[in-house]
C-alpha cells in the first residue's frame, strides 16, 4: 500500500542561466546550520569544478540536503544552459516539486520556459520565487504577470496555476511572501517548501525499485549511481537486479556494497534507505542512467525518458604539428582515447566514436559550449591534441531527404543593433519568427535557424552589438537541409616559414589584416597568425629581419609601432577556424593551423576541388 513519508521533501531548483540558483542553495545551506559558525565557506559552494567557478555557470547537477524542523529537504541544483538541458530533464524524475527562480528584472527567459515545461509535463508542484528584488531596476509585479502568462501558455493545470509566489534576494539571504513584509532570513521559503511540496510516496512493503538519474565518478570507488528509492528499501549487501526501460535485454544481478545519503555537502554512509530517500550507490561497475535497481523476484523497470541525442560533432586528433609533444604531458592516441572514454562515465549526452584513423576520434555533444568545456578540462589536465571545426550531425528521413538540426534563437538587443543582427542571421539561413519590444527599451527577436548557422556566430554577435546583446538558444527538432553556408568571409594570414616572429616582419604583415601573435613567438610553416582583410588566404614571412646597410637615414631609426595583437580565447578560436583548419590545443598555447601545412600541397588540393 502506498504511503507518504512526511519527514522528507525532494525539490529541484530550476531557472534560466544566471538567475541565482546556486547562490540560493548557498543561503539555504548556511541558514540550516550546515556550516559551523566560524567555517570559511567560498561563494557558490555548489559549483565545485574550476570552470564552473570561473565562468559562473553550473554544468553538472548537484545534490545536497538540509534539515528544517526535523524534515530532511533534498535539494538539487540544476544547470541553466541549453547545452546541459539533458541534465535537467533527468534529475526532475527524482523530485516531487520545483522552485522556479526568476530574475526580478529579466523576467521569464527562454530557458525558464524550457525547464518549466519539463516540470509541468512530469506534473510536479511549482513554487515561484522572484529573485534579485533588491536590484535597482527590479519590476517584480510585471514579472509575476509574465510567469502566469507562461504557465497558461504551457497549459498548466488549475492546481499548478494556483502556485505560491515568493520574493527573495538570494545574495542578501532573505525571502518573503509579500513585498511589504520585512524578513532577514529564508524561513518563509523553508515553510513554503514544507507546505506546498508533497512528501514522496511509495510502498515500503513492496519489492525494491530505485531509478538511477545521475552518475557520479570517483577514482577510488568507480561509478556511483544517484537516484531515488521509489518502493521497498535498499540496504547494504542486498542482492538486486539491474533492468532498463529502454533495453529489455538488460538483466544483471549485482550486489550493493556501499550506500550513501546526502547531508549538507557530504555523502554519509548508511546501512539502509527507505522510500523517498535520494541515495548514492557505489560498487556497481555497469550502472547507467535510466537503470532501475529491483528485487530479483519482481524486476520491473521504471519508465524513463530517452536522453536527448547530440546535435554537433568535432574530431579530436593527435597533435602532429612541428611543435607536437613539447608542452603537453599526455600526447599519444592511447592517452586521448582513455581520457575520452573516461568522460563517458559521467557525461551521458556525449558520444565518442572511432574513425578510420587510429589517431582521430569523433566526439559528439549537445552544443559548442558542451564540447568546449570538455576541451578546457582536458587542457588543464595536461593533454595536448588538435580539434577540427564543429559540424552538425545530419539525419535522413524515410524519403531519403537530408535533415539538419534546427534551433530557436531568442535575442535581446538594443534597438539600434536589431537591423544588423537580422541581416547577419538571415545570411546564415535564419528566419525571423517574431519581433517585440521589451520593457527596458530593447528589442526581442525570435529566429528559427539551422544549428550550423549559429556555429561561430556568438563572437560576431558580441562584436556587432558592442557586447550588449543577449543570445539564448533552444533545440527545435530536425528540418530539411536549408542549403550551403559560408562561415567566414575573410581568409587567414599564414606563416610562410618556421622561426621566431620579429617586429620588422610583423610590421609589414599588420597592413594585411588583424594579427593574432606578437613579436618573439615561435611559428611554423602553415600556422595561422592572423585574419586577412581579403577573402583569400595570404602567406607572409613574419620571421624576416631587416637587412643591414651602411647608409643611415634620419627616419629609418625610428621605432616601428605594432598594433596590439588580438588574443583569441578558446571559444573565439573554435568559432574562428574554418573547415580546412585545425585548432592545436596544449596546456600552454592555442594555435590555429592549416590541416595541410605544406603550401604546395595546399595549392594542389584547392585546384582539385
LINVEN-V892909 format. One record per residue. RES is the residue in one small letter. SS is DSSP state (a for helix, b for strand, c for the rest). PHI is phi in degrees with one decimal (* if undefined). BURIAL is b if it has 16 or more other ideal C-beta (glycine too) atoms within 10 Angstrom, else e. Layout:
BEGIN
((RES SS PHI BURIAL) (RES SS PHI BURIAL))
END
This chain:
BEGIN
((x c * e) (x c -72.2 e) (x b -144.7 e) (x b -90.3 e) (x c -107.7 b) (x c -68.9 e) (x c -88.7 e) (x b -135.5 b) (x b -131.4 b) (x b -114.8 b) (x b -139.8 b) (x b -111.8 b) (x b -104.7 b) (x b -121.7 b) (x b -174.3 b) (x c -73.7 b) (x c -52.9 b) (x c 68.9 b) (x c -95.4 b) (x c 104.3 b) (x a -60.1 b) (x a -67.8 b) (x a -66.1 b) (x a -64.2 b) (x a -60.7 b) (x a -51.3 b) (x a -68.0 b) (x a -63.7 b) (x a -66.6 b) (x a -61.6 b) (x a -80.8 b) (x c -98.5 b) (x c 78.7 e) (x c -69.3 b) (x c -95.4 b) (x c -66.4 e) (x c -56.4 e) (x c -99.7 e) (x c -78.0 e) (x c -80.7 e) (x c -125.1 e) (x c -78.7 e) (x c -64.3 e) (x c 43.6 b) (x c -64.5 b) (x c -74.0 b) (x c -79.6 b) (x c -86.6 e) (x c -90.9 e) (x a -53.7 e) (x a -65.6 e) (x a -60.8 b) (x a -69.2 e) (x a -69.2 e) (x a -88.1 e) (x c 66.9 e) (x c -126.5 b) (x c -99.2 b) (x c -108.4 b) (x c -111.3 b) (x c -72.8 b) (x b -125.9 b) (x b -104.9 b) (x b -151.3 b) (x b -145.2 b) (x b -130.2 b) (x b -110.5 e) (x b -141.1 b) (x c 49.6 e) (x c 64.5 e) (x b -110.3 e) (x b -89.3 b) (x b -106.8 b) (x b -84.5 b) (x b -115.6 b) (x b -117.4 b) (x b -91.0 b) (x c -111.7 b) (x c -73.3 b) (x c -105.2 b) (x c -74.5 b) (x a -58.9 b) (x a -62.8 b) (x a -108.5 b) (x a -60.4 b) (x a -58.9 b) (x a -62.9 b) (x a -67.0 b) (x a -54.4 b) (x a -74.3 b) (x a -69.7 b) (x a -64.9 b) (x a -68.1 b) (x a -88.6 b) (x c -115.0 b) (x c -107.2 b) (x b -163.8 b) (x b -131.8 b) (x b -103.8 b) (x b -91.2 b) (x b -97.5 b) (x b -129.9 b) (x b -68.3 b) (x c -67.5 b) (x c -104.5 b) (x c -72.5 b) (x c 76.8 b) (x c -70.6 b) (x c -111.9 b) (x a -51.5 b) (x a -71.4 b) (x a -58.4 b) (x a -64.4 b) (x a -61.2 b) (x a -71.9 b) (x a -66.9 b) (x a -59.8 e) (x a -62.0 b) (x a -65.8 b) (x a -68.8 b) (x a -62.0 e) (x c -86.4 e) (x c 61.2 e) (x c -89.0 b) (x b -77.8 b) (x b -117.8 b) (x b -113.6 b) (x b -96.1 b) (x b -121.8 b) (x b -85.3 b) (x b -98.9 b) (x c 62.6 b) (x c -71.0 b) (x c -89.8 e) (x c -67.9 e) (x c -57.9 e) (x c -100.6 e) (x c -61.5 b) (x c -138.2 b) (x a -57.7 b) (x a -65.7 e) (x a -65.9 e) (x a -65.3 b) (x a -61.1 b) (x a -60.7 e) (x a -61.8 b) (x a -67.3 b) (x a -64.0 b) (x a -60.5 e) (x a -63.1 b) (x a -60.8 b) (x a -67.1 e) (x a -58.1 e) (x c -91.9 e) (x c 56.8 e) (x c -69.8 b) (x c -72.4 e) (x a -58.0 e) (x a -64.6 e) (x a -69.3 b) (x a -68.7 e) (x c -88.0 e) (x c -76.3 b) (x c -75.0 b) (x b -112.2 b) (x b -123.9 b) (x b -117.6 b) (x b -147.4 b) (x b -126.9 b) (x c -61.3 b) (x c -66.8 b) (x c -83.5 e) (x c 81.3 b) (x b -137.6 b) (x b -137.7 b) (x b -148.7 b) (x c -86.4 e) (x c -139.5 e) (x c -61.3 e) (x c -85.1 e) (x c -71.8 e) (x c -119.3 e) (x c -150.1 b) (x c -121.2 e) (x c -149.9 e) (x c -94.9 b) (x a -54.7 e) (x a -56.4 b) (x a -71.1 b) (x a -58.6 b) (x a -62.3 e) (x a -64.2 b) (x a -61.7 b) (x a -63.3 e) (x a -80.3 e) (x a -101.6 b) (x c -86.7 b) (x c -67.2 e) (x c -71.1 b) (x c -65.5 b) (x b -118.0 e) (x b 179.1 b) (x c -110.2 e) (x c -65.9 e) (x c -89.1 e) (x c -73.7 b) (x c -60.7 e) (x c -61.3 b) (x b -145.9 b) (x b -139.6 b) (x b -96.3 b) (x b -88.6 b) (x b -109.1 b) (x b -140.8 b) (x b -119.4 b) (x b -111.7 b) (x b -141.2 e) (x b -141.4 e) (x c -56.9 e) (x c -80.3 e) (x c -110.3 e) (x b 79.5 e) (x b -74.4 b) (x b -125.2 b) (x b -94.0 b) (x b -114.6 b) (x b -166.1 b) (x b -112.6 b) (x b -78.5 b) (x b -86.2 b) (x b -140.2 b) (x c 68.3 b) (x c -132.4 b) (x b -113.2 b) (x b -140.5 e) (x c -62.6 b) (x c 69.1 e) (x c -76.0 b) (x b -89.0 e) (x b -132.9 b) (x b -118.5 b) (x b -91.5 b) (x b -130.4 b) (x b -140.2 b) (x c -60.7 b) (x c -92.9 e) (x b -138.5 e) (x b -66.8 e) (x b -79.5 e) (x b -77.7 b) (x b -157.8 e) (x b -126.5 e) (x b -81.1 e) (x b -139.8 b) (x b -122.7 e) (x c -85.2 b) (x c -95.2 e) (x b -142.2 b) (x b -131.5 b) (x b -127.6 b) (x b -120.0 b) (x b -92.5 b) (x b -145.0 e) (x b 61.7 b) (x c -96.1 b) (x b -107.3 e) (x b -102.8 b) (x b -113.7 e) (x b -70.7 e) (x c -129.6 b) (x c -85.1 e) (x b -152.6 e) (x b -137.0 b) (x c -103.4 b) (x c -56.9 b) (x c 82.6 b) (x c -76.2 b) (x b -95.8 b) (x b -124.2 b) (x b -116.4 b) (x b -118.3 b) (x b -110.8 b) (x c 96.1 b) (x c -112.1 b) (x c -70.8 e) (x c -101.8 e) (x c -91.8 b) (x c -129.5 b) (x c -66.0 b) (x c 94.8 b) (x b -75.2 b) (x b -114.5 b) (x b -91.6 b) (x b -128.5 b) (x b -67.0 b) (x a -59.0 e) (x a -75.7 e) (x a -145.0 e) (x c -77.5 b) (x c -118.6 e) (x c -70.4 b) (x c -91.2 b) (x c -59.1 e) (x c -153.5 b) (x c -70.9 b) (x c -65.2 e) (x c -76.6 b) (x c -58.4 e) (x c -75.1 e) (x c -67.2 b) (x c -120.2 b) (x b -140.6 b) (x b -138.5 b) (x b -141.2 b) (x b -94.9 b) (x b -101.1 b) (x b -124.6 b) (x b -62.4 b) (x c -67.7 b) (x c -125.7 e) (x c -76.9 b) (x c -59.3 e) (x c -98.6 b) (x c -58.7 b) (x c 79.3 e) (x c -84.7 e) (x c -118.6 b) (x c -99.8 b) (x c -93.3 e) (x b -114.4 b) (x c -128.6 b) (x c -88.0 e) (x a -67.9 b) (x a -65.5 e) (x a -58.4 b) (x a -63.5 b) (x a -62.7 b) (x a -59.5 e) (x a -66.9 b) (x a -67.0 b) (x a -66.1 e) (x a -66.6 e) (x a -63.2 e) (x c -64.9 e) (x c -58.5 e) (x c -113.4 e) (x c -102.8 b) (x c -81.6 b) (x c -86.5 b) (x c -94.8 b) (x b -128.0 e) (x b -126.6 b) (x b -125.8 e) (x b -77.3 e) (x c -117.4 e) (x c -59.9 e) (x c -96.5 e) (x c -73.8 e) (x c -95.8 b) (x b -136.8 b) (x b -126.8 b) (x b -92.9 b) (x b -113.8 b) (x b -117.0 b) (x b -144.7 b) (x c -87.6 b) (x c 173.4 b) (x a -61.2 b) (x a -64.1 b) (x a -55.2 b) (x a -74.9 b) (x a -70.5 b) (x a -67.7 b) (x a -63.3 b) (x a -61.4 b) (x a -64.1 b) (x a -62.0 b) (x a -65.1 b) (x a -61.7 b) (x a -69.1 e) (x c -83.7 e) (x c 99.6 e) (x b -87.2 b) (x c -127.5 b) (x b -163.2 b) (x b -126.8 b) (x b -128.3 b) (x b -94.0 b) (x c -64.3 b) (x c -65.6 b) (x b -128.8 b) (x b -83.1 b) (x c -98.1 b) (x c -89.8 e) (x b -130.4 e) (x b -121.9 e) (x c -89.6 e) (x c -64.9 e) (x c -90.1 e) (x c 83.1 e) (x c -78.4 e) (x b -83.0 e) (x b -111.8 e) (x b -130.9 b) (x b -69.9 b) (x b -117.4 b) (x b -131.5 b) (x b -102.6 b) (x b -107.3 b) (x b -105.4 b) (x b -127.0 b) (x b -110.3 b) (x b -136.4 b) (x b -57.7 e) (x a -53.8 e) (x a -66.4 e) (x a -98.5 b) (x a -63.5 b) (x a -61.6 e) (x a -62.2 e) (x a -64.7 b) (x a -61.8 b) (x a -63.9 e) (x a -61.9 b) (x a -75.3 b) (x a -66.6 e) (x a -62.5 e) (x c -97.2 b) (x c 69.3 b) (x c -84.4 b) (x b -115.6 e) (x b -73.4 e) (x b -99.0 e) (x b -168.4 e) (x b -146.8 e) (x b -143.7 e) (x b -76.8 e) (x c -97.0 e) (x c -66.5 e) (x c -95.2 e) (x c 89.1 e) (x b -91.2 b) (x b -115.1 b) (x b -103.1 b) (x b -111.1 b) (x b -124.8 e) (x b -118.3 b) (x b -106.2 b) (x b -144.3 b) (x b -61.5 b) (x a -55.4 b) (x a -71.1 b) (x a -70.2 b) (x a -93.6 b) (x c -65.6 b) (x c 75.9 b) (x a -88.9 b) (x a -57.8 b) (x a -62.5 b) (x a -62.5 e) (x a -64.2 b) (x a -63.0 e) (x a -65.9 e) (x a -75.2 b) (x c -108.6 b) (x c 52.7 e) (x c 78.2 e) (x c -98.7 e) (x c -81.0 b) (x b -121.6 b) (x b -123.0 b) (x b -127.3 b) (x b -130.9 b) (x b -139.8 e) (x b -64.1 b) (x b -135.9 e) (x b 74.5 e) (x b -110.5 b) (x b -135.2 e) (x b -57.2 e) (x c -55.4 e) (x c -95.8 b) (x c 105.4 e) (x c -73.2 e) (x c -125.3 e) (x c -104.2 e) (x c -75.6 b) (x c -133.1 b) (x c -84.7 e) (x c -103.9 b) (x c -85.1 b) (x b -110.8 b) (x b -94.7 b) (x b -119.3 b) (x b -69.4 b) (x c -89.9 b) (x c -142.8 e) (x c -82.0 e) (x b 154.5 b) (x b -118.2 e) (x c -70.8 b) (x c -122.8 b) (x a -57.5 b) (x a -60.7 b) (x a -67.4 b) (x a -69.9 b) (x a -61.0 b) (x a -75.6 e) (x a -77.9 b) (x a -69.9 b) (x a -72.3 e) (x a -86.8 b) (x b 164.1 b) (x b -99.5 e) (x b -88.6 b) (x c -103.6 b) (x c -128.4 b) (x c -107.7 e) (x c -70.1 b) (x c 81.0 e) (x c -104.4 b) (x b -73.7 b) (x b -131.5 b) (x c -134.9 b) (x c -63.0 b) (x c 96.6 b) (x b -83.6 b) (x b -85.0 b) (x b -111.8 b) (x b 178.4 b) (x b -107.2 b) (x b -74.3 b) (x c -81.4 e) (x c -111.9 e) (x c -66.8 e) (x c -95.9 e) (x c -72.7 b) (x b -127.5 b) (x b -96.6 e) (x b -134.5 b) (x c -105.0 b) (x c -93.4 b) (x c -99.5 b) (x c -76.6 b) (x c -101.4 e) (x c -79.0 e) (x c -73.2 e) (x c -82.6 e) (x c -125.4 e) (x c -85.6 e) (x c -90.4 e) (x c -119.6 e) (x c -124.8 e) (x c -66.7 e) (x c -90.2 e) (x c -65.6 e) (x c -84.5 e) (x c -67.4 e) (x c -65.9 e) (x c -81.4 e) (x c -99.2 e) (x c -104.3 e) (x c -73.7 e) (x c -57.6 e) (x c -70.7 b) (x c -90.0 e) (x c -87.3 e) (x c -89.1 b) (x c -80.3 e) (x a -58.0 b) (x a -62.0 b) (x a -64.8 b) (x a -67.1 b) (x a -65.0 b) (x a -67.4 b) (x a -73.2 b) (x c -60.3 b) (x c -102.1 b) (x c -62.6 e) (x c -95.7 b) (x b -124.1 b) (x b -128.4 b) (x b -108.5 b) (x b -87.8 b) (x b -117.7 b) (x c -131.4 b) (x c -58.9 e) (x c -107.8 e) (x c -134.0 e) (x b -123.6 b) (x b -125.9 b) (x b -93.5 b) (x b -145.0 b) (x b -79.0 b) (x c -59.7 b) (x c -100.6 b) (x c -77.9 b) (x c -73.9 e) (x a -65.7 e) (x a -67.4 e) (x a -64.9 e) (x a -63.1 b) (x a -62.8 e) (x a -58.0 e) (x a -60.1 e) (x a -69.8 e) (x a -65.6 e) (x a -59.9 e) (x c -65.6 e))
END
